[in-house]
Amino acid sequence: MLDRTVKGRYLQVAKELRRYFNGETFRTDAPERAFIKWYVAARFGKLSNGSYVLCDGAKDGGIDSIVFQDGGAVVFQMKYETVPKIGLVRRDELAGFEKIARIFAEKDRKDNFDLWLSTVRPDLKANYRKLFSLPHDALRFVFVTSEYCELTSTSVEIQDIKKILSLWSLYREGFTPPTEAIKLVLENTWYAKSQNGFATYVGLADVKDFLHLMKDDKNDRLFAQNVRTELRSPINQEIRKTYEKDPEEFWLGNNGIYIVCRAVSASGTRFELTFPSIINGSQTLHSIASSDKRHSCKILVRILEMDVIGNPKLLGEVIRRTNTQNPMKLINLAAHDPFQLNIALYLDKYEIFYERREKEWINEKKNIMAGYLPINIKELGQWLSVLDPSIGLGRARSRVSELFQENFYHQIFGGFDSGLRSPLYKELAFTVWAGLLIKSFIRTIPTKRRALTQIPRLLLIRAVSNSIRSNKPLQERILEALRLHKIGRRKIPTEVTRQLKLAVSKFSAVQKKAQRKDRNLDYSNFFKVDKHSADAYASTFSSAKIKVLTKVLLSDLSNID
């Protein structure tokens, strides 16, 4: 029987899921179907057309969904408690799905398959025939339930509330789809368990095991909770050189690999890790992977097994304390802050990829997220800072690191709640559209004169943001423009361009006037000072000028492409 405390944790997560299924994302779906859609998205991410089949409904044959991938398929049956109470899975519930798994296993008994197929609705039959044509060892049958399961099965994998709980924890923290499991051989293992329920394993592994895992990890999910992707720095070159020339002693001078996971199963020297992520060691492994040599090389491995709920605060502290081989900036350490994850989740609905980790777009996401627009954490911090005059445009332009220090950081990011209910999210959408429009505008400026616009760009973003905020009809149209990615990449109407160029000319005139009094205030230095930037903005964008810009945006928004 379940311990009361553990059951309480399971029930807590079941209720969180139920509230999530009642929210905007699944508003038109019954809870049972919302559970299926959420689970597949959390496990596999965005799937290409044809690779995912939702079967749930009348005459579905006992199959709720199918994911086709890598020449095989994962077949799901899902049971969801619409009223969370964490009941026990009954034998007959599991037995029914085991029977279906046997039908697909017995390739020589096609008559059984045909008989079963005759009970299925017509729109599913082609996909079920496709399933039956695949080799049995290419099929996985997974029984997913929000209940607790004490049963075992040799033909069906069971994912009960314990696994659901871990997946939900990763999902709300922004780390799905996860690497499902990895197997490692660790020698000379040391183990310790803390009083708060965390376990640590330390040992030596062969780096070849990790290189093999990376080869199969097409989307770099093994590094999902690492605050940075591959940097290709001089330090990385030294790591590779040491691996190539002195592999036997490599581990003595390297910090090694730090892995956080949800569960560890150990048998002697063999370890299986559920939902693992490398939080430190990405640079080491990517440096070695870039080498043409493949030595047998020992590497120090530390594994942190977190409890079923997880502890983001602990994870953040571990990341801060262990990422030291390449210099770590405050902006890097903010990557997995809950506020950043909430922003990423919100922007995803506009198909905007929020690059919280350094070089993640180029290294990982660009080739697999066709149709998305990228913005990074640094530029968003700068863009959002224009909404708060107390931060200062000079600071936002030239002292970006200060935006990620505690006080300013909470001013800029502290209001983005996990429920995505704060009115700040609409402000975020308006500001992102303004930032993207100004980026597009700057690209239209001839290279020789581009710096004239690039340097005071935050003043332009503030002006466009203020224009949007001052007019409700414009606000609604901007949300639609952002959804359609109408941000001026292909066309910015002449009158919009003219207003922005006039503003840049005015900024320049204000700067030249100030330089006549102080020769040190060249164009770049002028806009590094908060007061001067504020003066330039006030001189250029009076209330009347904001109204003019608002009118122009309203009349020409449909022509922005």
JOBELTA-V532528 format. One record per pair of residues at least 12 apart in sequence whose C-alpha atoms are under 6 Angstrom apart, sorted by the first residue. I is the first residue (numbers start at 1). GAP is how many residues later the second one is. D is the distance in whole Angstrom. If there is no record, write none. Layout:
i:I gap:GAP d:D
i:I gap:GAP d:D
This chain:
i:14 gap:70 d:6
i:32 gap:48 d:6
i:42 gap:134 d:5
i:42 gap:135 d:5
i:43 gap:134 d:5
i:44 gap:133 d:5
i:45 gap:132 d:5
i:51 gap:16 d:6
i:51 gap:17 d:5
i:52 gap:14 d:6
i:52 gap:15 d:5
i:53 gap:12 d:6
i:53 gap:13 d:5
i:59 gap:61 d:5
i:59 gap:62 d:5
i:60 gap:60 d:6
i:61 gap:59 d:5
i:63 gap:14 d:5
i:64 gap:12 d:6
i:64 gap:13 d:5
i:72 gap:66 d:5
i:72 gap:67 d:6
i:73 gap:66 d:5
i:74 gap:65 d:6
i:74 gap:66 d:5
i:75 gap:66 d:5
i:76 gap:66 d:5
i:76 gap:67 d:6
i:77 gap:66 d:5
i:78 gap:65 d:6
i:78 gap:66 d:5
i:78 gap:67 d:6
i:79 gap:66 d:5
i:80 gap:65 d:6
i:80 gap:66 d:5
i:86 gap:61 d:5
i:87 gap:60 d:5
i:88 gap:59 d:6
i:88 gap:60 d:5
i:88 gap:61 d:6
i:89 gap:60 d:5
i:104 gap:28 d:6
i:105 gap:31 d:6
i:141 gap:15 d:5
i:142 gap:14 d:6
i:142 gap:15 d:5
i:142 gap:16 d:6
i:143 gap:14 d:6
i:143 gap:15 d:5
i:144 gap:15 d:5
i:144 gap:16 d:6
i:145 gap:15 d:5
i:146 gap:14 d:6
i:146 gap:15 d:5
i:147 gap:13 d:6
i:147 gap:14 d:5
i:148 gap:12 d:6
i:148 gap:13 d:6
i:166 gap:142 d:6
i:174 gap:167 d:6
i:175 gap:49 d:6
i:178 gap:43 d:6
i:178 gap:97 d:6
i:179 gap:42 d:6
i:179 gap:43 d:6
i:179 gap:96 d:5
i:180 gap:94 d:6
i:180 gap:95 d:5
i:181 gap:92 d:5
i:181 gap:93 d:4
i:181 gap:94 d:6
i:182 gap:90 d:6
i:182 gap:91 d:5
i:183 gap:88 d:6
i:183 gap:89 d:4
i:184 gap:86 d:6
i:184 gap:87 d:5
i:185 gap:84 d:5
i:185 gap:85 d:5
i:186 gap:17 d:5
i:186 gap:18 d:5
i:186 gap:19 d:5
i:186 gap:83 d:5
i:187 gap:16 d:6
i:187 gap:17 d:5
i:188 gap:15 d:5
i:189 gap:13 d:5
i:189 gap:14 d:4
i:190 gap:12 d:5
i:198 gap:107 d:6
i:198 gap:108 d:5
i:199 gap:105 d:6
i:199 gap:106 d:5
i:200 gap:103 d:6
i:200 gap:104 d:5
i:201 gap:101 d:6
i:201 gap:102 d:5
i:202 gap:99 d:6
i:202 gap:100 d:5
i:203 gap:97 d:6
i:203 gap:98 d:5
i:204 gap:95 d:6
i:204 gap:96 d:5
i:204 gap:97 d:6
i:205 gap:93 d:6
i:205 gap:94 d:5
i:206 gap:91 d:5
i:206 gap:92 d:5
i:207 gap:90 d:6
i:222 gap:55 d:5
i:223 gap:54 d:5
i:223 gap:55 d:5
i:225 gap:52 d:6
i:225 gap:54 d:6
i:226 gap:53 d:4
i:227 gap:105 d:6
i:227 gap:108 d:6
i:227 gap:130 d:5
i:228 gap:129 d:5
i:228 gap:130 d:5
i:229 gap:131 d:6
i:230 gap:53 d:6
i:236 gap:51 d:5
i:240 gap:47 d:5
i:240 gap:48 d:5
i:247 gap:50 d:5
i:251 gap:47 d:6
i:251 gap:48 d:5
i:256 gap:25 d:6
i:256 gap:43 d:6
i:256 gap:44 d:5
i:256 gap:45 d:6
i:257 gap:23 d:6
i:257 gap:24 d:5
i:257 gap:44 d:5
i:258 gap:20 d:6
i:258 gap:21 d:6
i:258 gap:22 d:5
i:258 gap:43 d:6
i:258 gap:44 d:5
i:258 gap:45 d:6
i:259 gap:18 d:6
i:259 gap:19 d:4
i:259 gap:20 d:6
i:259 gap:44 d:5
i:260 gap:16 d:6
i:260 gap:17 d:5
i:260 gap:43 d:6
i:260 gap:44 d:5
i:261 gap:13 d:6
i:261 gap:14 d:5
i:261 gap:15 d:4
i:261 gap:44 d:5
i:262 gap:12 d:6
i:262 gap:13 d:6
i:262 gap:43 d:6
i:262 gap:44 d:5
i:263 gap:42 d:6
i:335 gap:21 d:5
i:335 gap:22 d:6
i:339 gap:77 d:5
i:342 gap:76 d:6
i:350 gap:133 d:5
i:351 gap:21 d:5
i:352 gap:20 d:5
i:352 gap:21 d:5
i:352 gap:22 d:6
i:353 gap:20 d:6
i:353 gap:21 d:5
i:354 gap:21 d:5
i:354 gap:22 d:6
i:355 gap:20 d:6
i:355 gap:21 d:4
i:355 gap:22 d:6
i:356 gap:21 d:5
i:382 gap:14 d:5
i:386 gap:76 d:5
i:392 gap:138 d:5
i:393 gap:137 d:5
i:394 gap:133 d:6
i:394 gap:134 d:4
i:394 gap:135 d:5
i:394 gap:136 d:4
i:398 gap:130 d:6
i:431 gap:34 d:6
i:434 gap:27 d:6
i:434 gap:30 d:6
i:434 gap:31 d:6
i:435 gap:26 d:6
i:436 gap:51 d:6
i:437 gap:50 d:5
i:437 gap:51 d:6
i:440 gap:48 d:6
i:440 gap:49 d:5
i:467 gap:79 d:6
i:467 gap:83 d:5
i:486 gap:74 d:6
i:486 gap:75 d:5
i:488 gap:72 d:5
i:488 gap:73 d:5
i:490 gap:71 d:5
i:491 gap:69 d:6
i:491 gap:70 d:5
i:492 gap:68 d:5
i:507 gap:29 d:6
